[in-house]
């Protein structure tokens, strides 16, 4: 996400969902309790954690991040807790692997120690190796740890914030995550919604990113075309805010116009059809009206001037079929009776109504319908 002043309202977004997230984070910013931030990849979990750090009384202390999924299993303990000098000398193979990476020949201060009284942010905590989960449990419970190869217990005043994109509740049920560890890190939990569910944030975020990148790349880019803005709103954004940021960065780097168009933002994908755009716009408008109508569908439909049963994007209901014209009486042949004539009507409710005109007489239309219904 684009950096904002953390002490200004709506620092994380303008949508109702993100306002609720921000309000909760502000309420728990100065707490010492562990915080668990959940959400899909790219929604901005680390941004939320940094926001807590910036508005808290710990703002002058370090903010230390450890991505549990990005470090090899054999390095996680050393990186998190540190190690004493020559801690790996008993295992020649391990010292050969670890030695040059983390300075095994000297004392190494881990992330937990470097966080001091600030914040220790453990990203992708669900990917933490199984043997490390018990040690993390001890860290959270006791606020203390021991370096690898050491005997001295070191206390820490850092607040622990964890983040994950997996469903830890399901992982606990399936035996893939410790119940006791989950209970310890889930004292306060905040779920960040995906970008597709907070469309009100898309354009403000996009314009914020564009201003940042235009300044960084020294581009005279003022904004997006109307078509580009609509395309931004129509995207499903599976990569969430991270994908949006990358799109805007690429467009700012490549664009030579003052306004970025659709072809620069989404050069690899065809434009959405008019029907798809119209359908999405209708759905967005209906979602916007529902809260004002207290989520009563009948009231929302009345305000929108549509039928409750008609789904958006289907247009107006078809007009009823007009009454078919009365069959024309044929002129009689010279010197004889009128020849039989067969007239076919293709209007509902009778798919085909056959009428026979004979001897100059025509059955009435109501009689014809009764006859047709008996067939």
TORKOL-4160 file (C-alpha; in steps of 0.2 Angstrom, whole numbers, padded with zeros to 4 digits, m for minus):
375
<pt num="1" X="0000" Y="0000" Z="0000"/>
<pt num="2" X="0005" Y="0018" Z="m0003"/>
<pt num="3" X="0012" Y="0026" Z="0013"/>
<pt num="4" X="0000" Y="0037" Z="0023"/>
<pt num="5" X="0001" Y="0047" Z="0038"/>
<pt num="6" X="m0004" Y="0034" Z="0051"/>
<pt num="7" X="m0012" Y="0048" Z="0063"/>
<pt num="8" X="m0024" Y="0054" Z="0049"/>
<pt num="9" X="m0041" Y="0045" Z="0048"/>
<pt num="10" X="m0044" Y="0032" Z="0035"/>
<pt num="11" X="m0025" Y="0029" Z="0034"/>
<pt num="12" X="m0028" Y="0011" Z="0027"/>
<pt num="13" X="m0043" Y="0013" Z="0016"/>
<pt num="14" X="m0060" Y="0022" Z="0013"/>
<pt num="15" X="m0071" Y="0007" Z="0012"/>
<pt num="16" X="m0082" Y="0003" Z="0027"/>
<pt num="17" X="m0073" Y="m0014" Z="0029"/>
<pt num="18" X="m0056" Y="m0006" Z="0030"/>
<pt num="19" X="m0062" Y="0008" Z="0041"/>
<pt num="20" X="m0068" Y="m0006" Z="0053"/>
<pt num="21" X="m0050" Y="m0014" Z="0052"/>
<pt num="22" X="m0042" Y="0002" Z="0056"/>
<pt num="23" X="m0053" Y="0006" Z="0070"/>
<pt num="24" X="m0049" Y="m0011" Z="0078"/>
<pt num="25" X="m0030" Y="m0008" Z="0076"/>
<pt num="26" X="m0031" Y="0009" Z="0084"/>
<pt num="27" X="m0040" Y="0001" Z="0099"/>
<pt num="28" X="m0027" Y="m0012" Z="0102"/>
<pt num="29" X="m0011" Y="m0003" Z="0096"/>
<pt num="30" X="m0004" Y="0000" Z="0114"/>
<pt num="31" X="m0009" Y="m0017" Z="0120"/>
<pt num="32" X="0005" Y="m0030" Z="0124"/>
<pt num="33" X="m0006" Y="m0044" Z="0119"/>
<pt num="34" X="m0001" Y="m0055" Z="0104"/>
<pt num="35" X="m0010" Y="m0050" Z="0088"/>
<pt num="36" X="m0014" Y="m0061" Z="0073"/>
<pt num="37" X="m0018" Y="m0053" Z="0056"/>
<pt num="38" X="m0026" Y="m0065" Z="0043"/>
<pt num="39" X="m0030" Y="m0062" Z="0025"/>
<pt num="40" X="m0026" Y="m0068" Z="0007"/>
<pt num="41" X="m0009" Y="m0065" Z="0000"/>
<pt num="42" X="m0006" Y="m0047" Z="m0005"/>
<pt num="43" X="m0020" Y="m0039" Z="0006"/>
<pt num="44" X="m0007" Y="m0029" Z="0016"/>
<pt num="45" X="m0005" Y="m0038" Z="0032"/>
<pt num="46" X="0013" Y="m0031" Z="0035"/>
<pt num="47" X="0006" Y="m0014" Z="0031"/>
<pt num="48" X="m0007" Y="m0016" Z="0045"/>
<pt num="49" X="0007" Y="m0022" Z="0057"/>
<pt num="50" X="0018" Y="m0007" Z="0053"/>
<pt num="51" X="0003" Y="0004" Z="0055"/>
<pt num="52" X="0000" Y="m0003" Z="0073"/>
<pt num="53" X="0019" Y="0000" Z="0076"/>
<pt num="54" X="0018" Y="0018" Z="0070"/>
<pt num="55" X="0003" Y="0024" Z="0080"/>
<pt num="56" X="0008" Y="0015" Z="0096"/>
<pt num="57" X="0020" Y="0020" Z="0111"/>
<pt num="58" X="0033" Y="0008" Z="0103"/>
<pt num="59" X="0035" Y="0019" Z="0088"/>
<pt num="60" X="0053" Y="0024" Z="0093"/>
<pt num="61" X="0057" Y="0005" Z="0095"/>
<pt num="62" X="0062" Y="m0007" Z="0081"/>
<pt num="63" X="0050" Y="m0015" Z="0070"/>
<pt num="64" X="0058" Y="m0032" Z="0065"/>
<pt num="65" X="0051" Y="m0044" Z="0052"/>
<pt num="66" X="0054" Y="m0062" Z="0050"/>
<pt num="67" X="0046" Y="m0071" Z="0035"/>
<pt num="68" X="0044" Y="m0089" Z="0041"/>
<pt num="69" X="0042" Y="m0096" Z="0024"/>
<pt num="70" X="0057" Y="m0088" Z="0016"/>
<pt num="71" X="0070" Y="m0095" Z="0027"/>
<pt num="72" X="0077" Y="m0113" Z="0026"/>
<pt num="73" X="0071" Y="m0124" Z="0041"/>
<pt num="74" X="0089" Y="m0126" Z="0047"/>
<pt num="75" X="0091" Y="m0108" Z="0049"/>
<pt num="76" X="0075" Y="m0102" Z="0057"/>
<pt num="77" X="0080" Y="m0105" Z="0075"/>
<pt num="78" X="0096" Y="m0097" Z="0073"/>
<pt num="79" X="0088" Y="m0082" Z="0064"/>
<pt num="80" X="0074" Y="m0080" Z="0077"/>
<pt num="81" X="0084" Y="m0083" Z="0093"/>
<pt num="82" X="0102" Y="m0081" Z="0088"/>
<pt num="83" X="0116" Y="m0092" Z="0093"/>
<pt num="84" X="0132" Y="m0092" Z="0103"/>
<pt num="85" X="0150" Y="m0092" Z="0096"/>
<pt num="86" X="0154" Y="m0109" Z="0089"/>
<pt num="87" X="0137" Y="m0116" Z="0093"/>
<pt num="88" X="0138" Y="m0127" Z="0078"/>
<pt num="89" X="0155" Y="m0134" Z="0080"/>
<pt num="90" X="0148" Y="m0151" Z="0086"/>
<pt num="91" X="0141" Y="m0154" Z="0069"/>
<pt num="92" X="0154" Y="m0152" Z="0055"/>
<pt num="93" X="0141" Y="m0154" Z="0041"/>
<pt num="94" X="0130" Y="m0141" Z="0048"/>
<pt num="95" X="0144" Y="m0128" Z="0052"/>
<pt num="96" X="0149" Y="m0130" Z="0034"/>
<pt num="97" X="0131" Y="m0126" Z="0028"/>
<pt num="98" X="0127" Y="m0112" Z="0041"/>
<pt num="99" X="0144" Y="m0105" Z="0045"/>
<pt num="100" X="0146" Y="m0092" Z="0031"/>
<pt num="101" X="0127" Y="m0088" Z="0031"/>
<pt num="102" X="0124" Y="m0082" Z="0049"/>
<pt num="103" X="0142" Y="m0081" Z="0056"/>
<pt num="104" X="0142" Y="m0097" Z="0066"/>
<pt num="105" X="0160" Y="m0093" Z="0072"/>
<pt num="106" X="0154" Y="m0077" Z="0082"/>
<pt num="107" X="0139" Y="m0073" Z="0093"/>
<pt num="108" X="0123" Y="m0069" Z="0083"/>
<pt num="109" X="0109" Y="m0059" Z="0089"/>
<pt num="110" X="0092" Y="m0066" Z="0082"/>
<pt num="111" X="0077" Y="m0056" Z="0077"/>
<pt num="112" X="0068" Y="m0058" Z="0094"/>
<pt num="113" X="0083" Y="m0050" Z="0103"/>
<pt num="114" X="0085" Y="m0036" Z="0090"/>
<pt num="115" X="0067" Y="m0031" Z="0092"/>
<pt num="116" X="0070" Y="m0026" Z="0110"/>
<pt num="117" X="0054" Y="m0017" Z="0116"/>
<pt num="118" X="0047" Y="m0014" Z="0099"/>
<pt num="119" X="0037" Y="m0026" Z="0088"/>
<pt num="120" X="0043" Y="m0044" Z="0082"/>
<pt num="121" X="0032" Y="m0047" Z="0066"/>
<pt num="122" X="0032" Y="m0065" Z="0061"/>
<pt num="123" X="0025" Y="m0066" Z="0043"/>
<pt num="124" X="0018" Y="m0083" Z="0036"/>
<pt num="125" X="0018" Y="m0090" Z="0054"/>
<pt num="126" X="0008" Y="m0105" Z="0047"/>
<pt num="127" X="0024" Y="m0110" Z="0037"/>
<pt num="128" X="0035" Y="m0111" Z="0053"/>
<pt num="129" X="0044" Y="m0128" Z="0053"/>
<pt num="130" X="0035" Y="m0140" Z="0066"/>
<pt num="131" X="0050" Y="m0142" Z="0078"/>
<pt num="132" X="0050" Y="m0123" Z="0079"/>
<pt num="133" X="0032" Y="m0121" Z="0084"/>
<pt num="134" X="0035" Y="m0127" Z="0102"/>
<pt num="135" X="0049" Y="m0115" Z="0104"/>
<pt num="136" X="0038" Y="m0100" Z="0098"/>
<pt num="137" X="0025" Y="m0106" Z="0110"/>
<pt num="138" X="0038" Y="m0104" Z="0124"/>
<pt num="139" X="0043" Y="m0087" Z="0117"/>
<pt num="140" X="0025" Y="m0080" Z="0117"/>
<pt num="141" X="0021" Y="m0088" Z="0134"/>
<pt num="142" X="0036" Y="m0083" Z="0144"/>
<pt num="143" X="0042" Y="m0068" Z="0134"/>
<pt num="144" X="0060" Y="m0076" Z="0135"/>
<pt num="145" X="0071" Y="m0087" Z="0125"/>
<pt num="146" X="0088" Y="m0095" Z="0124"/>
<pt num="147" X="0101" Y="m0093" Z="0110"/>
<pt num="148" X="0106" Y="m0108" Z="0101"/>
<pt num="149" X="0121" Y="m0116" Z="0110"/>
<pt num="150" X="0118" Y="m0105" Z="0125"/>
<pt num="151" X="0112" Y="m0107" Z="0143"/>
<pt num="152" X="0107" Y="m0090" Z="0148"/>
<pt num="153" X="0088" Y="m0085" Z="0147"/>
<pt num="154" X="0085" Y="m0069" Z="0138"/>
<pt num="155" X="0069" Y="m0059" Z="0142"/>
<pt num="156" X="0061" Y="m0048" Z="0128"/>
<pt num="157" X="0049" Y="m0034" Z="0129"/>
<pt num="158" X="0044" Y="m0035" Z="0111"/>
<pt num="159" X="0026" Y="m0037" Z="0106"/>
<pt num="160" X="0023" Y="m0052" Z="0095"/>
<pt num="161" X="0012" Y="m0049" Z="0079"/>
<pt num="162" X="0009" Y="m0064" Z="0068"/>
<pt num="163" X="0002" Y="m0065" Z="0051"/>
<pt num="164" X="m0004" Y="m0079" Z="0040"/>
<pt num="165" X="m0014" Y="m0082" Z="0024"/>
<pt num="166" X="m0020" Y="m0100" Z="0028"/>
<pt num="167" X="m0035" Y="m0105" Z="0039"/>
<pt num="168" X="m0026" Y="m0109" Z="0055"/>
<pt num="169" X="m0043" Y="m0115" Z="0063"/>
<pt num="170" X="m0044" Y="m0128" Z="0049"/>
<pt num="171" X="m0025" Y="m0132" Z="0051"/>
<pt num="172" X="m0028" Y="m0135" Z="0070"/>
<pt num="173" X="m0043" Y="m0147" Z="0066"/>
<pt num="174" X="m0033" Y="m0157" Z="0053"/>
<pt num="175" X="m0018" Y="m0158" Z="0065"/>
<pt num="176" X="m0006" Y="m0147" Z="0055"/>
<pt num="177" X="m0005" Y="m0133" Z="0068"/>
<pt num="178" X="m0003" Y="m0134" Z="0087"/>
<pt num="179" X="m0019" Y="m0129" Z="0096"/>
<pt num="180" X="m0009" Y="m0122" Z="0111"/>
<pt num="181" X="0001" Y="m0111" Z="0099"/>
<pt num="182" X="m0014" Y="m0105" Z="0090"/>
<pt num="183" X="m0023" Y="m0100" Z="0107"/>
<pt num="184" X="m0007" Y="m0090" Z="0112"/>
<pt num="185" X="m0005" Y="m0080" Z="0096"/>
<pt num="186" X="m0024" Y="m0078" Z="0093"/>
<pt num="187" X="m0027" Y="m0067" Z="0108"/>
<pt num="188" X="m0032" Y="m0053" Z="0097"/>
<pt num="189" X="m0036" Y="m0056" Z="0078"/>
<pt num="190" X="m0039" Y="m0045" Z="0064"/>
<pt num="191" X="m0045" Y="m0051" Z="0047"/>
<pt num="192" X="m0041" Y="m0040" Z="0032"/>
<pt num="193" X="m0054" Y="m0042" Z="0017"/>
<pt num="194" X="m0048" Y="m0046" Z="m0001"/>
<pt num="195" X="m0047" Y="m0031" Z="m0013"/>
<pt num="196" X="m0062" Y="m0038" Z="m0023"/>
<pt num="197" X="m0073" Y="m0035" Z="m0008"/>
<pt num="198" X="m0068" Y="m0017" Z="m0005"/>
<pt num="199" X="m0070" Y="m0009" Z="m0022"/>
<pt num="200" X="m0071" Y="0008" Z="m0014"/>
<pt num="201" X="m0053" Y="0007" Z="m0010"/>
<pt num="202" X="m0047" Y="0002" Z="m0028"/>
<pt num="203" X="m0046" Y="0020" Z="m0036"/>
<pt num="204" X="m0039" Y="0029" Z="m0021"/>
<pt num="205" X="m0026" Y="0016" Z="m0019"/>
<pt num="206" X="m0022" Y="0016" Z="m0038"/>
<pt num="207" X="m0021" Y="0035" Z="m0038"/>
<pt num="208" X="m0010" Y="0035" Z="m0023"/>
<pt num="209" X="0002" Y="0022" Z="m0030"/>
<pt num="210" X="0003" Y="0032" Z="m0047"/>
<pt num="211" X="0008" Y="0048" Z="m0038"/>
<pt num="212" X="0022" Y="0039" Z="m0029"/>
<pt num="213" X="0028" Y="0031" Z="m0045"/>
<pt num="214" X="0026" Y="0046" Z="m0056"/>
<pt num="215" X="0037" Y="0056" Z="m0043"/>
<pt num="216" X="0050" Y="0041" Z="m0042"/>
<pt num="217" X="0051" Y="0039" Z="m0061"/>
<pt num="218" X="0050" Y="0058" Z="m0065"/>
<pt num="219" X="0035" Y="0055" Z="m0076"/>
<pt num="220" X="0022" Y="0069" Z="m0080"/>
<pt num="221" X="0007" Y="0057" Z="m0077"/>
<pt num="222" X="m0008" Y="0065" Z="m0070"/>
<pt num="223" X="m0020" Y="0050" Z="m0068"/>
<pt num="224" X="m0030" Y="0037" Z="m0078"/>
<pt num="225" X="m0042" Y="0038" Z="m0092"/>
<pt num="226" X="m0061" Y="0035" Z="m0088"/>
<pt num="227" X="m0059" Y="0018" Z="m0097"/>
<pt num="228" X="m0044" Y="0013" Z="m0087"/>
<pt num="229" X="m0053" Y="0018" Z="m0070"/>
<pt num="230" X="m0068" Y="0007" Z="m0075"/>
<pt num="231" X="m0056" Y="m0007" Z="m0080"/>
<pt num="232" X="m0047" Y="m0006" Z="m0063"/>
<pt num="233" X="m0064" Y="m0008" Z="m0055"/>
<pt num="234" X="m0069" Y="m0023" Z="m0065"/>
<pt num="235" X="m0054" Y="m0033" Z="m0061"/>
<pt num="236" X="m0055" Y="m0047" Z="m0049"/>
<pt num="237" X="m0038" Y="m0044" Z="m0042"/>
<pt num="238" X="m0033" Y="m0061" Z="m0036"/>
<pt num="239" X="m0016" Y="m0054" Z="m0030"/>
<pt num="240" X="m0025" Y="m0040" Z="m0021"/>
<pt num="241" X="m0016" Y="m0024" Z="m0016"/>
<pt num="242" X="0001" Y="m0031" Z="m0021"/>
<pt num="243" X="m0005" Y="m0035" Z="m0039"/>
<pt num="244" X="m0013" Y="m0017" Z="m0040"/>
<pt num="245" X="0003" Y="m0009" Z="m0035"/>
<pt num="246" X="0013" Y="m0019" Z="m0047"/>
<pt num="247" X="0001" Y="m0015" Z="m0061"/>
<pt num="248" X="0002" Y="0004" Z="m0058"/>
<pt num="249" X="0021" Y="0003" Z="m0056"/>
<pt num="250" X="0022" Y="m0005" Z="m0073"/>
<pt num="251" X="0010" Y="0007" Z="m0081"/>
<pt num="252" X="0019" Y="0022" Z="m0073"/>
<pt num="253" X="0036" Y="0016" Z="m0080"/>
<pt num="254" X="0030" Y="0013" Z="m0098"/>
<pt num="255" X="0017" Y="0027" Z="m0101"/>
<pt num="256" X="0022" Y="0042" Z="m0110"/>
<pt num="257" X="0005" Y="0051" Z="m0109"/>
<pt num="258" X="m0002" Y="0062" Z="m0096"/>
<pt num="259" X="m0016" Y="0049" Z="m0092"/>
<pt num="260" X="m0014" Y="0030" Z="m0092"/>
<pt num="261" X="m0025" Y="0021" Z="m0103"/>
<pt num="262" X="m0032" Y="0003" Z="m0103"/>
<pt num="263" X="m0020" Y="m0004" Z="m0115"/>
<pt num="264" X="m0005" Y="0001" Z="m0104"/>
<pt num="265" X="m0013" Y="m0006" Z="m0088"/>
<pt num="266" X="m0019" Y="m0022" Z="m0095"/>
<pt num="267" X="m0010" Y="m0025" Z="m0112"/>
<pt num="268" X="m0010" Y="m0044" Z="m0111"/>
<pt num="269" X="m0029" Y="m0045" Z="m0108"/>
<pt num="270" X="m0044" Y="m0041" Z="m0119"/>
<pt num="271" X="m0056" Y="m0028" Z="m0114"/>
<pt num="272" X="m0072" Y="m0033" Z="m0105"/>
<pt num="273" X="m0088" Y="m0034" Z="m0115"/>
<pt num="274" X="m0100" Y="m0020" Z="m0113"/>
<pt num="275" X="m0113" Y="m0032" Z="m0106"/>
<pt num="276" X="m0100" Y="m0038" Z="m0092"/>
<pt num="277" X="m0096" Y="m0020" Z="m0088"/>
<pt num="278" X="m0114" Y="m0015" Z="m0087"/>
<pt num="279" X="m0118" Y="m0031" Z="m0076"/>
<pt num="280" X="m0104" Y="m0027" Z="m0064"/>
<pt num="281" X="m0109" Y="m0009" Z="m0063"/>
<pt num="282" X="m0127" Y="m0013" Z="m0059"/>
<pt num="283" X="m0122" Y="m0025" Z="m0045"/>
<pt num="284" X="m0110" Y="m0012" Z="m0037"/>
<pt num="285" X="m0124" Y="0000" Z="m0037"/>
<pt num="286" X="m0136" Y="m0012" Z="m0029"/>
<pt num="287" X="m0123" Y="m0016" Z="m0016"/>
<pt num="288" X="m0122" Y="0002" Z="m0012"/>
<pt num="289" X="m0141" Y="0005" Z="m0011"/>
<pt num="290" X="m0144" Y="m0010" Z="0001"/>
<pt num="291" X="m0136" Y="m0002" Z="0017"/>
<pt num="292" X="m0147" Y="0013" Z="0014"/>
<pt num="293" X="m0162" Y="0002" Z="0013"/>
<pt num="294" X="m0157" Y="m0007" Z="0029"/>
<pt num="295" X="m0154" Y="m0022" Z="0018"/>
<pt num="296" X="m0172" Y="m0025" Z="0014"/>
<pt num="297" X="m0173" Y="m0031" Z="m0004"/>
<pt num="298" X="m0190" Y="m0025" Z="m0007"/>
<pt num="299" X="m0186" Y="m0007" Z="m0002"/>
<pt num="300" X="m0170" Y="m0007" Z="m0012"/>
<pt num="301" X="m0179" Y="m0014" Z="m0027"/>
<pt num="302" X="m0192" Y="0000" Z="m0025"/>
<pt num="303" X="m0178" Y="0014" Z="m0024"/>
<pt num="304" X="m0169" Y="0006" Z="m0039"/>
<pt num="305" X="m0185" Y="0005" Z="m0049"/>
<pt num="306" X="m0183" Y="m0013" Z="m0053"/>
<pt num="307" X="m0192" Y="m0029" Z="m0049"/>
<pt num="308" X="m0186" Y="m0039" Z="m0035"/>
<pt num="309" X="m0186" Y="m0055" Z="m0045"/>
<pt num="310" X="m0177" Y="m0048" Z="m0060"/>
<pt num="311" X="m0158" Y="m0051" Z="m0058"/>
<pt num="312" X="m0146" Y="m0036" Z="m0064"/>
<pt num="313" X="m0140" Y="m0036" Z="m0081"/>
<pt num="314" X="m0156" Y="m0044" Z="m0089"/>
<pt num="315" X="m0164" Y="m0028" Z="m0095"/>
<pt num="316" X="m0183" Y="m0025" Z="m0095"/>
<pt num="317" X="m0195" Y="m0039" Z="m0095"/>
<pt num="318" X="m0202" Y="m0043" Z="m0112"/>
<pt num="319" X="m0218" Y="m0034" Z="m0117"/>
<pt num="320" X="m0234" Y="m0045" Z="m0118"/>
<pt num="321" X="m0238" Y="m0052" Z="m0135"/>
<pt num="322" X="m0250" Y="m0041" Z="m0145"/>
<pt num="323" X="m0267" Y="m0049" Z="m0149"/>
<pt num="324" X="m0266" Y="m0057" Z="m0166"/>
<pt num="325" X="m0276" Y="m0049" Z="m0180"/>
<pt num="326" X="m0293" Y="m0056" Z="m0185"/>
<pt num="327" X="m0291" Y="m0067" Z="m0200"/>
<pt num="328" X="m0296" Y="m0059" Z="m0217"/>
<pt num="329" X="m0311" Y="m0065" Z="m0225"/>
<pt num="330" X="m0306" Y="m0071" Z="m0243"/>
<pt num="331" X="m0316" Y="m0065" Z="m0259"/>
<pt num="332" X="m0326" Y="m0079" Z="m0266"/>
<pt num="333" X="m0321" Y="m0087" Z="m0283"/>
<pt num="334" X="m0332" Y="m0082" Z="m0298"/>
<pt num="335" X="m0347" Y="m0093" Z="m0300"/>
<pt num="336" X="m0343" Y="m0104" Z="m0284"/>
<pt num="337" X="m0340" Y="m0104" Z="m0265"/>
<pt num="338" X="m0325" Y="m0098" Z="m0257"/>
<pt num="339" X="m0310" Y="m0109" Z="m0258"/>
<pt num="340" X="m0303" Y="m0115" Z="m0241"/>
<pt num="341" X="m0289" Y="m0105" Z="m0235"/>
<pt num="342" X="m0277" Y="m0109" Z="m0220"/>
<pt num="343" X="m0270" Y="m0095" Z="m0210"/>
<pt num="344" X="m0255" Y="m0098" Z="m0197"/>
<pt num="345" X="m0252" Y="m0087" Z="m0182"/>
<pt num="346" X="m0236" Y="m0088" Z="m0173"/>
<pt num="347" X="m0239" Y="m0078" Z="m0158"/>
<pt num="348" X="m0240" Y="m0084" Z="m0140"/>
<pt num="349" X="m0249" Y="m0092" Z="m0131"/>
<pt num="350" X="m0253" Y="m0103" Z="m0146"/>
<pt num="351" X="m0237" Y="m0107" Z="m0155"/>
<pt num="352" X="m0247" Y="m0111" Z="m0171"/>
<pt num="353" X="m0265" Y="m0107" Z="m0173"/>
<pt num="354" X="m0273" Y="m0114" Z="m0188"/>
<pt num="355" X="m0289" Y="m0106" Z="m0195"/>
<pt num="356" X="m0299" Y="m0112" Z="m0209"/>
<pt num="357" X="m0310" Y="m0101" Z="m0219"/>
<pt num="358" X="m0323" Y="m0110" Z="m0229"/>
<pt num="359" X="m0339" Y="m0105" Z="m0238"/>
<pt num="360" X="m0337" Y="m0087" Z="m0234"/>
<pt num="361" X="m0339" Y="m0090" Z="m0215"/>
<pt num="362" X="m0325" Y="m0088" Z="m0202"/>
<pt num="363" X="m0324" Y="m0095" Z="m0185"/>
<pt num="364" X="m0322" Y="m0081" Z="m0171"/>
<pt num="365" X="m0305" Y="m0079" Z="m0163"/>
<pt num="366" X="m0311" Y="m0085" Z="m0146"/>
<pt num="367" X="m0318" Y="m0101" Z="m0154"/>
<pt num="368" X="m0302" Y="m0104" Z="m0164"/>
<pt num="369" X="m0292" Y="m0103" Z="m0147"/>
<pt num="370" X="m0304" Y="m0116" Z="m0139"/>
<pt num="371" X="m0302" Y="m0128" Z="m0153"/>
<pt num="372" X="m0283" Y="m0126" Z="m0153"/>
<pt num="373" X="m0283" Y="m0129" Z="m0134"/>
<pt num="374" X="m0292" Y="m0146" Z="m0137"/>
<pt num="375" X="m0279" Y="m0152" Z="m0149"/>
